[in-house]
């Protein structure tokens, strides 16, 4: 049965997204990527931030935030927004996360990471990866919970053959909802 409200099919719950910018990424204490760096393009002075991930060492960045209240607690997917100063070939990004309920200990393991391989198109162009496979936040995820997301370049994998730093601009998380409003 299809339910239409004001011309919108409300039978299927929509997916929503959150963008995690490089500017708000935190290089980890252990095996960190480079700190967020502000860059300005050479001709039109477009400013942006990136996190640089080394070509030979597995390095990490994290984001901490509260999931919207309408998050359904299910699996998420991700798209990586990145660029590179030069070179060609492939980069592999990985993502994992952890949800924390009230009174949960902070020192807990992340969920299983999923990987996305993307190919260099042109140096200093925006690259948007395909959507990742679904990944589940460790813990008992629910709307409104504190979340830690961890991203790394899988530089130790033979499929990551990009011979330059990969410059992460941000990550778009896609999640399911259990009601229309973003808050209770």
MDTraj code that builds the backbone (N, CA, C; nanometers):
import mdtraj as md
import numpy as np

residues = "UNK UNK UNK UNK UNK UNK UNK UNK UNK UNK UNK UNK UNK UNK UNK UNK UNK UNK UNK UNK UNK UNK UNK UNK UNK UNK UNK UNK UNK UNK UNK UNK UNK UNK UNK UNK UNK UNK UNK UNK UNK UNK UNK UNK UNK UNK UNK UNK UNK UNK UNK UNK UNK UNK UNK UNK UNK UNK UNK UNK UNK UNK UNK UNK UNK UNK UNK UNK UNK UNK UNK UNK UNK UNK UNK UNK UNK UNK UNK UNK UNK UNK UNK UNK UNK UNK UNK UNK UNK UNK UNK UNK UNK UNK UNK UNK UNK UNK UNK UNK UNK UNK UNK UNK UNK UNK UNK UNK UNK UNK UNK UNK UNK UNK UNK UNK UNK UNK UNK UNK UNK UNK UNK UNK UNK UNK UNK UNK UNK UNK UNK UNK UNK UNK UNK UNK UNK UNK UNK UNK UNK UNK UNK UNK UNK UNK UNK UNK UNK UNK UNK UNK UNK UNK UNK UNK UNK UNK UNK UNK UNK UNK UNK UNK UNK UNK UNK UNK UNK UNK UNK UNK UNK UNK UNK UNK UNK UNK UNK UNK UNK UNK UNK UNK".split()
xyz = np.array([
    [0.0841, -0.1176, 0.0000],
    [0.0000, 0.0000, 0.0000],
    [0.0889, 0.1244, 0.0000],
    [0.0635, 0.2128, -0.0902],
    [0.1383, 0.3372, -0.1006],
    [0.0625, 0.4480, -0.0302],
    [0.1324, 0.5250, 0.0512],
    [0.0711, 0.6385, 0.1211],
    [0.1353, 0.7660, 0.0674],
    [0.0516, 0.8562, 0.0146],
    [0.0994, 0.9823, -0.0412],
    [0.0533, 1.0959, 0.0502],
    [0.1475, 1.1776, 0.0966],
    [0.1171, 1.2952, 0.1782],
    [0.1775, 1.4156, 0.1079],
    [0.0920, 1.5118, 0.0730],
    [0.1361, 1.6324, 0.0016],
    [0.2214, 1.5973, -0.1199],
    [0.1804, 1.4939, -0.1931],
    [0.2493, 1.4558, -0.3153],
    [0.3760, 1.3748, -0.2945],
    [0.4076, 1.3371, -0.1692],
    [0.5294, 1.2614, -0.1396],
    [0.4918, 1.1205, -0.0932],
    [0.5559, 1.0203, -0.1505],
    [0.5364, 0.8823, -0.1080],
    [0.6072, 0.8634, 0.0258],
    [0.5297, 0.8476, 0.1328],
    [0.5891, 0.8322, 0.2661],
    [0.5901, 0.6863, 0.3103],
    [0.5599, 0.5950, 0.2192],
    [0.5617, 0.4530, 0.2504],
    [0.7046, 0.4053, 0.2759],
    [0.7978, 0.4521, 0.1951],
    [0.9376, 0.4146, 0.2081],
    [1.0112, 0.5246, 0.2829],
    [1.0827, 0.4860, 0.3859],
    [1.1589, 0.5859, 0.4615],
    [1.2788, 0.6315, 0.3800],
    [1.3038, 0.7611, 0.3803],
    [1.4153, 0.8118, 0.2993],
    [1.5505, 0.7829, 0.3632],
    [1.6513, 0.7836, 0.2801],
    [1.7893, 0.7810, 0.3298],
    [1.8321, 0.9264, 0.3453],
    [1.9215, 0.9497, 0.4384],
    [1.9764, 1.0831, 0.4616],
    [2.1273, 1.0710, 0.4597],
    [2.1948, 1.1859, 0.4602],
    [2.3411, 1.1824, 0.4602],
    [2.3982, 1.2888, 0.5526],
    [2.5202, 1.2642, 0.5933],
    [2.5992, 1.3564, 0.6751],
    [2.7336, 1.3692, 0.6058],
    [2.7848, 1.4923, 0.5903],
    [2.9164, 1.5107, 0.5302],
    [3.0174, 1.5418, 0.6401],
    [3.1241, 1.4640, 0.6453],
    [3.2330, 1.4833, 0.7412],
    [3.3482, 1.5494, 0.6665],
    [3.3703, 1.6767, 0.6905],
    [3.4736, 1.7490, 0.6158],
    [3.6125, 1.7212, 0.6713],
    [3.7117, 1.7337, 0.5854],
    [3.8508, 1.7162, 0.6275],
    [3.8861, 1.8136, 0.7391],
    [3.8286, 1.9329, 0.7330],
    [3.8590, 2.0346, 0.8333],
    [3.8245, 1.9871, 0.9741],
    [3.7216, 1.9030, 0.9887],
    [3.6827, 1.8554, 1.1213],
    [3.7412, 1.7181, 1.1549],
    [3.8179, 1.6585, 1.0639],
    [3.8811, 1.5303, 1.0898],
    [3.9948, 1.5429, 1.1897],
    [4.0099, 1.4426, 1.2735],
    [4.1144, 1.4411, 1.3758],
    [4.2159, 1.3333, 1.3395],
    [4.3400, 1.3703, 1.3056],
    [4.4419, 1.2653, 1.2872],
    [4.4553, 1.1881, 1.4181],
    [4.4597, 1.0558, 1.4092],
    [4.4701, 0.9749, 1.5306],
    [4.6048, 0.9954, 1.5969],
    [4.6137, 0.9639, 1.7247],
    [4.7407, 0.9749, 1.7968],
    [4.8374, 0.8675, 1.7483],
    [4.7866, 0.7456, 1.7292],
    [4.8665, 0.6358, 1.6768],
    [4.8437, 0.6267, 1.5269],
    [4.9496, 0.6289, 1.4475],
    [4.9434, 0.6197, 1.3003],
    [4.8545, 0.7282, 1.2398],
    [4.8856, 0.8558, 1.2679],
    [4.8006, 0.9634, 1.2176],
    [4.8287, 1.0003, 1.0718],
    [4.7236, 1.0464, 1.0030],
    [4.7453, 1.1132, 0.8747],
    [4.7939, 1.2545, 0.9074],
    [4.8235, 1.3334, 0.8072],
    [4.8650, 1.4727, 0.8301],
    [4.7454, 1.5531, 0.8807],
    [4.7717, 1.6561, 0.9578],
    [4.6655, 1.7447, 1.0052],
    [4.5980, 1.8140, 0.8881],
    [4.4759, 1.8574, 0.9112],
    [4.4016, 1.9278, 0.8064],
    [4.4811, 2.0500, 0.7599],
    [4.4943, 2.0611, 0.6286],
    [4.5705, 2.1698, 0.5686],
    [4.4792, 2.2513, 0.4783],
    [4.4827, 2.3831, 0.4948],
    [4.4065, 2.4703, 0.4061],
    [4.4878, 2.4961, 0.2805],
    [4.4209, 2.4847, 0.1652],
    [4.4858, 2.5024, 0.0358],
    [4.4030, 2.6021, -0.0442],
    [4.4693, 2.6794, -0.1281],
    [4.3994, 2.7705, -0.2178],
    [4.4388, 2.7369, -0.3605],
    [4.3400, 2.7230, -0.4480],
    [4.3705, 2.6928, -0.5881],
    [4.4455, 2.8101, -0.6508],
    [4.5230, 2.7805, -0.7537],
    [4.6186, 2.8784, -0.8070],
    [4.5555, 2.9911, -0.8884],
    [4.4468, 2.9676, -0.9593],
    [4.3920, 3.0703, -1.0472],
    [4.2729, 3.1432, -0.9860],
    [4.1744, 3.0679, -0.9370],
    [4.0504, 3.1297, -0.8902],
    [4.0391, 3.1383, -0.7386],
    [4.1449, 3.1059, -0.6694],
    [4.1518, 3.1205, -0.5237],
    [4.0404, 3.0473, -0.4491],
    [4.0071, 2.9255, -0.4945],
    [3.9104, 2.8413, -0.4226],
    [3.9840, 2.7778, -0.3053],
    [3.9309, 2.7967, -0.1844],
    [3.9937, 2.7442, -0.0639],
    [3.9247, 2.6160, -0.0184],
    [4.0030, 2.5208, 0.0291],
    [3.9505, 2.3949, 0.0808],
    [4.0521, 2.3351, 0.1763],
    [4.0060, 2.2381, 0.2539],
    [4.0926, 2.1640, 0.3455],
    [4.1082, 2.0215, 0.2966],
    [4.2228, 1.9620, 0.3279],
    [4.2419, 1.8194, 0.3014],
    [4.3240, 1.7567, 0.4131],
    [4.3068, 1.6248, 0.4266],
    [4.3898, 1.5423, 0.5144],
    [4.4753, 1.4566, 0.4224],
    [4.6067, 1.4649, 0.4351],
    [4.6964, 1.3896, 0.3473],
    [4.7261, 1.2525, 0.4088],
    [4.7072, 1.1486, 0.3254],
    [4.7345, 1.0112, 0.3646],
    [4.8500, 0.9589, 0.2811],
    [4.9519, 0.9095, 0.3499],
    [5.0777, 0.8659, 0.2897],
    [5.0594, 0.7491, 0.1932],
    [5.1524, 0.7384, 0.0992],
    [5.1476, 0.6310, -0.0015],
    [5.2025, 0.4969, 0.0483],
    [5.2780, 0.4968, 0.1570],
    [5.3394, 0.3714, 0.2024],
    [5.2986, 0.3279, 0.3429],
    [5.2402, 0.4169, 0.4213],
    [5.2065, 0.3869, 0.5599],
    [5.0555, 0.3957, 0.5792],
    [4.9980, 0.3005, 0.6503],
    [4.8556, 0.3068, 0.6818],
    [4.8372, 0.4126, 0.7916],
    [4.7601, 0.5159, 0.7582],
    [4.7367, 0.6273, 0.8495],
    [4.5868, 0.6476, 0.8678],
    [4.5489, 0.7101, 0.9812],
    [4.4088, 0.7193, 1.0197],
    [4.3675, 0.8616, 1.0549],
    [4.2367, 0.8863, 1.0391],
    [4.1708, 1.0071, 1.0897],
    [4.0371, 0.9637, 1.1472],
    [3.9864, 1.0426, 1.2430],
    [3.8577, 1.0118, 1.3046],
    [3.7698, 1.1358, 1.3113],
    [3.6395, 1.1109, 1.3183],
    [3.5385, 1.2136, 1.3388],
    [3.4498, 1.1673, 1.4529],
    [3.4084, 1.2591, 1.5387],
    [3.3165, 1.2309, 1.6490],
    [3.1970, 1.3245, 1.6368],
    [3.0761, 1.2697, 1.6510],
    [2.9545, 1.3506, 1.6399],
    [2.8376, 1.2682, 1.6920],
    [2.7228, 1.3314, 1.7063],
    [2.6007, 1.2611, 1.7452],
    [2.5191, 1.2328, 1.6196],
    [2.4740, 1.1090, 1.6067],
    [2.3858, 1.0740, 1.4941],
    [2.2528, 1.1472, 1.5111],
    [2.1895, 1.1839, 1.3997],
    [2.0560, 1.2446, 1.4102],
    [1.9588, 1.1493, 1.4804],
    [1.8595, 1.2055, 1.5459],
    [1.7637, 1.1247, 1.6211],
    [1.6863, 1.0275, 1.5320],
    [1.6710, 1.0595, 1.4037],
    [1.5913, 0.9722, 1.3169],
    [1.6731, 0.8598, 1.2529],
    [1.8010, 0.8473, 1.2867],
    [1.8832, 0.7356, 1.2372],
    [1.8209, 0.6056, 1.2855],
    [1.8042, 0.5096, 1.1948],
    [1.7339, 0.3851, 1.2280],
    [1.8216, 0.2788, 1.2942],
    [1.9485, 0.3068, 1.3188],
    [2.0373, 0.2109, 1.3844],
    [2.0931, 0.1044, 1.2916],
    [2.0628, 0.1138, 1.1626],
    [2.1080, 0.0131, 1.0674],
    [2.2440, 0.0436, 1.0074],
    [2.2764, -0.0330, 0.9045],
    [2.4050, -0.0181, 0.8355],
    [2.4119, 0.1166, 0.7637],
    [2.5338, 0.1637, 0.7451],
    [2.5607, 0.2872, 0.6715],
    [2.6421, 0.2536, 0.5480],
    [2.6513, 0.3478, 0.4566],
    [2.7447, 0.3403, 0.3441],
    [2.8186, 0.4728, 0.3378],
    [2.9236, 0.4786, 0.2570],
    [3.0046, 0.6007, 0.2504],
    [3.0536, 0.6261, 0.1086],
    [3.0758, 0.7534, 0.0805],
    [3.1433, 0.7984, -0.0418],
    [3.2596, 0.8876, 0.0025],
    [3.3735, 0.8703, -0.0621],
    [3.4936, 0.9463, -0.0282],
    [3.5152, 1.0557, -0.1323],
    [3.5384, 1.1765, -0.0848],
    [3.5676, 1.2916, -0.1700],
    [3.7158, 1.3229, -0.1497],
    [3.7922, 1.3236, -0.2577],
    [3.9372, 1.3354, -0.2434],
    [3.9985, 1.3931, -0.3701],
    [4.1271, 1.4215, -0.3628],
    [4.2035, 1.4646, -0.4787],
    [4.3470, 1.4177, -0.4604],
    [4.4295, 1.4489, -0.5583],
    [4.5707, 1.4129, -0.5547],
    [4.6459, 1.5203, -0.6323],
    [4.7664, 1.5543, -0.5889],
    [4.8438, 1.6598, -0.6557],
    [4.9029, 1.6134, -0.7885],
    [4.9341, 1.4854, -0.7990],
    [4.9901, 1.4313, -0.9230],
    [4.9786, 1.2802, -0.9181],
    [5.0142, 1.2149, -1.0258],
    [5.0185, 1.0687, -1.0316],
    [4.8923, 1.0116, -1.0934],
    [4.8836, 0.8790, -1.0874],
    [4.7687, 0.8069, -1.1430],
    [4.7520, 0.6770, -1.0662],
    [4.6674, 0.5904, -1.1141],
    [4.6390, 0.4585, -1.0590],
    [4.5281, 0.4638, -0.9542],
    [4.5365, 0.3798, -0.8490],
    [4.4242, 0.3593, -0.7572],
    [4.4592, 0.3889, -0.6123],
    [4.3568, 0.4303, -0.5378],
    [4.3674, 0.4458, -0.3933],
    [4.2550, 0.3628, -0.3310],
    [4.2827, 0.3069, -0.2135],
    [4.1809, 0.2315, -0.1406],
    [4.1559, 0.3017, -0.0074],
    [4.0294, 0.3400, 0.0151],
    [3.9864, 0.4012, 0.1404],
    [3.9109, 0.2966, 0.2217],
    [3.9261, 0.3019, 0.3541],
    [3.8498, 0.2138, 0.4434],
    [3.7790, 0.2986, 0.5481],
    [3.6658, 0.2459, 0.5945],
    [3.5875, 0.3168, 0.6964],
    [3.5284, 0.2164, 0.7941],
    [3.5235, 0.2557, 0.9213],
    [3.4629, 0.1757, 1.0277],
    [3.4077, 0.2724, 1.1311],
    [3.3232, 0.2237, 1.2199],
    [3.2668, 0.3128, 1.3200],
    [3.2231, 0.2415, 1.4454],
    [3.1884, 0.3233, 1.5432],
    [3.1443, 0.2748, 1.6742],
    [3.0367, 0.3694, 1.7264],
    [2.9267, 0.3143, 1.7776],
    [2.8217, 0.3928, 1.8416],
    [2.8314, 0.3736, 1.9929],
    [2.8028, 0.4797, 2.0666],
    [2.8121, 0.4760, 2.2130],
    [2.6802, 0.5239, 2.2734],
    [2.6192, 0.4397, 2.3530],
    [2.4981, 0.4766, 2.4251],
    [2.5373, 0.5431, 2.5569],
    [2.4405, 0.5987, 2.6241],
    [2.4620, 0.6596, 2.7545],
    [2.5255, 0.5574, 2.8488],
    [2.6337, 0.5936, 2.9132],
    [2.7073, 0.5128, 3.0110],
    [2.7954, 0.4042, 2.9490],
    [2.8116, 0.4043, 2.8146],
    [2.9059, 0.3110, 2.7515],
    [3.0489, 0.3574, 2.7770],
    [3.1389, 0.2618, 2.7959],
    [3.2811, 0.2935, 2.8060],
    [3.3302, 0.3473, 2.6712],
    [3.4204, 0.4439, 2.6731],
    [3.4734, 0.5013, 2.5492],
    [3.5715, 0.4060, 2.4826],
    [3.6514, 0.3361, 2.5599],
    [3.7570, 0.2520, 2.5042],
    [3.7011, 0.1184, 2.4570],
    [3.6434, 0.1178, 2.3359],
    [3.5863, -0.0028, 2.2763],
    [3.6254, -0.0106, 2.1292],
    [3.6213, -0.1298, 2.0749],
    [3.6642, -0.1535, 1.9369],
    [3.5656, -0.0960, 1.8354],
    [3.6204, -0.0588, 1.7210],
    [3.5406, -0.0164, 1.6064],
    [3.4800, -0.1406, 1.5407],
    [3.3783, -0.1196, 1.4583],
    [3.3202, -0.2284, 1.3808],
    [3.4136, -0.2692, 1.2678],
    [3.3706, -0.3664, 1.1892],
    [3.4492, -0.4163, 1.0772],
    [3.4548, -0.3109, 0.9667],
    [3.5755, -0.2826, 0.9192],
    [3.5945, -0.1821, 0.8142],
    [3.5534, -0.2372, 0.6783],
    [3.5019, -0.1493, 0.5938],
    [3.4781, -0.1821, 0.4532],
    [3.5683, -0.0925, 0.3694],
    [3.6009, -0.1385, 0.2498],
    [3.6948, -0.0666, 0.1632],
    [3.6277, -0.0252, 0.0326],
    [3.6769, 0.0856, -0.0226],
    [3.6338, 0.1357, -0.1533],
    [3.7597, 0.1689, -0.2328],
    [3.7686, 0.1179, -0.3535],
    [3.8802, 0.1508, -0.4426],
    [3.8330, 0.2558, -0.5419],
    [3.9143, 0.3593, -0.5613],
    [3.8822, 0.4633, -0.6587],
    [4.0068, 0.4921, -0.7421],
    [3.9864, 0.5331, -0.8661],
    [4.0952, 0.5556, -0.9608],
    [4.1179, 0.7041, -0.9824],
    [4.2437, 0.7432, -0.9892],
    [4.2771, 0.8828, -1.0191],
    [4.2262, 0.9169, -1.1583],
    [4.1573, 1.0285, -1.1670],
    [4.1086, 1.0774, -1.2960],
    [4.2074, 1.1809, -1.3511],
    [4.2183, 1.2929, -1.2829],
    [4.3101, 1.3997, -1.3199],
    [4.3589, 1.4656, -1.1922],
    [4.4865, 1.4964, -1.1856],
    [4.5428, 1.5614, -1.0671],
    [4.4682, 1.6917, -1.0385],
    [4.4431, 1.7156, -0.9108],
    [4.3755, 1.8336, -0.8584],
    [4.2324, 1.8498, -0.9071],
    [4.1700, 1.7399, -0.9528],
    [4.0261, 1.7359, -0.9784],
    [3.9591, 1.6723, -0.8577],
    [3.8312, 1.7014, -0.8395],
    [3.7530, 1.6345, -0.7359],
    [3.7293, 1.4903, -0.7793],
    [3.7531, 1.3986, -0.6892],
    [3.7250, 1.2569, -0.7110],
    [3.6181, 1.2168, -0.6101],
    [3.5121, 1.1524, -0.6571],
    [3.4052, 1.1035, -0.5697],
    [3.3964, 0.9535, -0.5914],
    [3.4272, 0.8787, -0.4871],
    [3.4273, 0.7325, -0.4991],
    [3.2856, 0.6806, -0.5197],
    [3.2774, 0.5566, -0.5615],
    [3.1494, 0.4886, -0.5602],
    [3.1064, 0.4684, -0.4160],
    [2.9819, 0.4305, -0.3974],
    [2.9309, 0.4066, -0.2630],
    [2.9894, 0.2767, -0.2088],
    [3.0300, 0.2795, -0.0848],
    [3.0887, 0.1613, -0.0214],
    [2.9836, 0.0536, 0.0001],
    [3.0320, -0.0638, 0.0328],
    [2.9430, -0.1681, 0.0837],
    [2.8896, -0.1199, 0.2183],
    [2.7826, -0.1791, 0.2630],
    [2.7250, -0.1422, 0.3921],
    [2.8204, -0.1809, 0.5050],
    [2.8276, -0.0947, 0.6046],
    [2.9040, -0.1280, 0.7249],
    [2.8194, -0.0947, 0.8471],
    [2.8424, -0.1687, 0.9536],
    [2.7637, -0.1531, 1.0750],
    [2.8514, -0.0938, 1.1842],
    [2.7962, 0.0034, 1.2537],
    [2.8664, 0.0599, 1.3681],
    [2.8698, -0.0436, 1.4791],
    [2.9850, -0.0620, 1.5416],
    [2.9938, -0.1503, 1.6580],
    [2.9100, -0.0892, 1.7697],
    [2.8737, -0.1684, 1.8652],
    [2.7874, -0.1231, 1.9733],
    [2.6430, -0.1580, 1.9399],
    [2.5515, -0.0849, 1.9983],
    [2.4093, -0.1010, 1.9687],
    [2.3606, 0.0321, 1.9146],
    [2.3861, 0.0580, 1.7837],
    [2.3590, 0.1904, 1.7287],
    [2.2113, 0.2281, 1.7322],
    [2.1869, 0.3567, 1.7582],
    [2.0517, 0.4121, 1.7584],
    [2.0626, 0.5628, 1.7350],
    [1.9524, 0.6210, 1.6987],
    [1.9494, 0.7652, 1.6774],
    [1.9912, 0.8403, 1.8027],
    [2.0584, 0.9531, 1.7835],
    [2.1000, 1.0392, 1.8933],
    [2.2259, 0.9961, 1.9650],
    [2.2835, 0.8829, 1.9294],
    [2.4026, 0.8355, 2.0005],
    [2.5293, 0.9058, 1.9519],
    [2.6274, 0.9094, 2.0395],
    [2.7615, 0.9573, 2.0057],
    [2.8265, 0.8523, 1.9163],
    [2.8938, 0.8963, 1.8106],
    [2.9541, 0.8054, 1.7133],
    [3.0982, 0.8466, 1.6869],
    [3.1850, 0.7483, 1.6722],
    [3.3225, 0.7703, 1.6269],
    [3.3377, 0.6984, 1.4927],
    [3.3825, 0.7716, 1.3918],
    [3.4080, 0.7161, 1.2592],
    [3.5575, 0.7213, 1.2350],
    [3.6138, 0.6107, 1.1873],
    [3.7570, 0.6039, 1.1580],
    [3.7760, 0.5715, 1.0101],
    [3.8624, 0.6513, 0.9453],
    [3.8941, 0.6343, 0.8029],
    [4.0439, 0.6148, 0.7892],
    [4.0824, 0.5308, 0.6947],
    [4.2239, 0.5199, 0.6627],
    [4.2416, 0.4908, 0.5139],
    [4.3604, 0.5223, 0.4663],
    [4.4020, 0.4795, 0.3335],
    [4.4664, 0.3433, 0.3523],
    [4.4278, 0.2464, 0.2702],
    [4.4778, 0.1091, 0.2835],
    [4.6065, 0.0957, 0.2023],
    [4.7070, 0.1767, 0.2374],
    [4.8321, 0.1857, 0.1617],
    [4.9089, 0.0540, 0.1574],
    [4.8854, -0.0338, 0.2534],
    [4.9591, -0.1608, 0.2566],
    [4.8981, -0.2662, 0.1644],
    [4.7843, -0.2376, 0.1044],
    [4.7200, -0.3321, 0.0123],
    [4.7796, -0.3145, -0.1269],
    [4.8086, -0.4243, -0.1946],
    [4.8675, -0.4184, -0.3287],
    [4.7810, -0.3472, -0.4301],
    [4.6487, -0.3412, -0.4065],
    [4.5590, -0.2715, -0.4986],
    [4.5677, -0.1207, -0.4883],
    [4.6246, -0.0694, -0.3770],
    [4.6461, 0.0748, -0.3624],
    [4.7837, 0.1044, -0.4189],
    [4.7870, 0.1460, -0.5464],
    [4.9146, 0.1688, -0.6139],
    [4.9371, 0.3156, -0.6501],
    [4.8595, 0.4051, -0.5887],
    [4.8787, 0.5488, -0.6084],
    [5.0117, 0.5882, -0.5458],
    [5.1030, 0.6422, -0.6242],
    [5.2379, 0.6738, -0.5788],
    [5.2495, 0.8193, -0.5344],
    [5.1535, 0.8624, -0.4531],
    [5.1514, 0.9997, -0.4014],
    [5.0587, 1.0021, -0.2808],
    [5.0653, 1.1116, -0.2045],
    [4.9694, 1.1279, -0.0959],
    [4.8292, 1.1395, -0.1544],
    [4.7331, 1.0708, -0.0944],
    [4.5924, 1.0874, -0.1286],
    [4.5377, 1.1948, -0.0351],
    [4.4712, 1.2944, -0.0903],
    [4.4261, 1.4105, -0.0148],
    [4.2749, 1.4021, 0.0053],
    [4.2346, 1.3608, 0.1248],
    [4.0932, 1.3420, 0.1555],
    [4.0272, 1.4764, 0.1854],
    [3.9208, 1.5074, 0.1130],
    [3.8448, 1.6309, 0.1328],
    [3.7295, 1.6099, 0.2307],
    [3.6772, 1.4880, 0.2322],
    [3.5685, 1.4567, 0.3239],
    [3.5049, 1.3235, 0.2908],
    [3.4109, 1.2840, 0.3757],
    [3.3402, 1.1569, 0.3612],
    [3.1913, 1.1843, 0.3794],
    [3.1121, 1.1316, 0.2877],
    [2.9669, 1.1419, 0.2984],
    [2.9138, 1.0092, 0.3513],
    [2.8459, 1.0139, 0.4673],
    [2.7832, 0.8951, 0.5256],
    [2.6368, 0.8926, 0.4854],
    [2.5880, 0.7785, 0.4415],
    [2.4486, 0.7628, 0.4030],
    [2.3859, 0.6651, 0.5014],
    [2.2720, 0.7038, 0.5603],
    [2.2092, 0.6218, 0.6636],
    [2.0579, 0.6158, 0.6423],
    [1.9977, 0.5123, 0.6972],
    [1.8530, 0.4968, 0.6915],
    [1.7860, 0.5691, 0.8065],
    [1.6586, 0.6030, 0.7863],
    [1.5821, 0.6742, 0.8882],
    [1.4626, 0.5918, 0.9331],
    [1.4144, 0.6194, 1.0540],
    [1.2946, 0.5516, 1.1005],
    [1.1770, 0.6480, 1.1178],
    [1.1970, 0.7759, 1.0927],
    [1.0887, 0.8725, 1.0823],
    [1.1414, 0.9949, 1.0088],
    [1.0513, 1.0818, 0.9679],
    [1.0854, 1.1905, 0.8759],
    [1.1656, 1.3026, 0.9394],
    [1.1367, 1.3394, 1.0624],
    [1.2052, 1.4512, 1.1251],
    [1.3453, 1.4110, 1.1687],
    [1.4401, 1.5058, 1.1637],
    [1.5774, 1.4794, 1.2064],
    [1.5928, 1.4800, 1.3586],
    [1.4937, 1.5306, 1.4299],
    [1.5060, 1.5341, 1.5756],
    [1.3729, 1.4927, 1.6396],
    [1.3799, 1.4567, 1.7663],
    [1.2587, 1.4136, 1.8380],
    [1.1685, 1.5300, 1.8675],
])
top = md.Topology()
chain = top.add_chain()
for i, resn in enumerate(residues, 1):
    res = top.add_residue(resn, chain, resSeq=i)
    for name in ("N", "CA", "C"):
        top.add_atom(name, md.element.get_by_symbol(name[0]), res)
traj = md.Trajectory(xyz[None], top)
